Amino acid sequence: MVTAETAISAVAAVAVFALLLGGIEFIVGNTRASQTAGAAARQVARGDSRESVTANVGRAIPGASVDIRDAGGLTEVRVDAPLTLPFGPRVTVSATSRVRRESVEW
């Protein structure tokens, strides 16, 4: 009887540990996407080319896609990043950042 209870407890402990690892991985991936979107939006607002911004995002998060839009003086950058969680599930985390375009006067 004790052996069966121990086995069930061990399986439950492993399942809880896997869920915790997945949650931590998701939070870290979402934070990376958010920080990368913010940095990319600042680069576009400064006047960097879209190609260099896309390349920088690709270096920061391999496999990420970038969507850059301009709307009335604001630059919006959306980063979609693939994320593989422990034990197989694959999800996509997204982050969007908006900044005002910088005007450079000499």
C-alpha positions in Angstrom: 0.0 0.0 0.0 2.8 2.4 0.8 4.6 1.6 -2.4 1.5 2.6 -4.5 1.1 5.9 -2.6 4.8 6.7 -3.1 4.6 6.0 -6.8 1.6 8.2 -7.2 3.3 11.0 -5.2 6.4 10.7 -7.3 4.4 11.0 -10.6 2.5 14.0 -9.2 5.7 15.7 -8.1 7.2 15.2 -11.6 4.1 16.6 -13.2 4.1 19.7 -10.9 7.8 20.2 -11.7 7.1 20.0 -15.4 4.4 22.6 -15.1 6.6 24.9 -13.1 9.4 24.6 -15.7 6.9 25.3 -18.5 5.6 28.4 -16.7 9.1 29.8 -16.1 10.1 29.1 -19.7 6.9 30.9 -20.9 7.6 34.0 -18.7 11.2 34.2 -19.8 10.2 33.9 -23.5 7.5 36.5 -23.1 10.0 38.9 -21.4 12.5 38.4 -24.2 9.9 39.1 -26.9 8.8 42.2 -25.0 12.3 43.6 -24.6 13.2 42.8 -28.2 10.0 44.6 -29.5 10.8 47.7 -27.4 14.4 47.8 -28.7 13.3 47.3 -32.3 10.7 50.0 -32.0 13.3 52.4 -30.6 15.6 51.5 -33.5 12.9 52.2 -36.1 12.0 55.5 -34.4 15.6 56.6 -34.5 15.6 56.0 -38.3 17.4 52.7 -38.6 16.4 50.7 -41.7 13.7 48.0 -41.4 16.1 45.4 -42.7 18.7 46.0 -40.0 15.9 46.0 -37.3 14.6 42.7 -38.6 18.1 41.3 -38.7 18.7 42.4 -35.1 15.5 40.8 -33.9 16.5 37.6 -35.7 19.8 37.6 -33.9 18.1 38.2 -30.5 15.4 35.6 -31.0 16.0 33.0 -33.7 12.9 32.2 -35.7 11.0 35.4 -34.6 8.9 37.3 -37.1 8.7 41.1 -37.0 5.8 43.4 -38.1 6.6 47.1 -38.4 3.9 49.7 -38.9 3.7 53.4 -38.9 0.6 55.2 -37.8 0.3 59.0 -37.4 3.8 59.6 -35.9 3.9 56.4 -33.9 5.9 53.4 -34.8 4.5 50.0 -33.8 6.6 46.9 -33.8 5.2 43.4 -33.1 7.5 40.5 -32.4 6.1 36.9 -32.6 8.5 34.4 -31.2 8.3 30.6 -31.3 8.7 28.9 -28.0 9.1 25.2 -27.2 8.0 24.3 -23.7 9.5 21.4 -21.8 8.1 18.0 -22.8 7.0 19.2 -26.2 4.3 21.8 -26.5 5.1 24.6 -28.9 3.6 28.0 -28.5 4.1 31.5 -29.9 4.6 34.5 -27.7 3.9 37.9 -29.0 4.8 41.4 -27.9 4.0 44.8 -29.2 5.7 48.1 -28.6 4.8 51.6 -29.7 7.0 54.7 -29.7 6.9 58.2 -31.2 9.1 58.8 -34.2 12.1 61.0 -33.3 12.6 64.1 -35.3 16.1 65.1 -35.9 16.9 68.8 -36.3 20.4 70.1 -37.0 
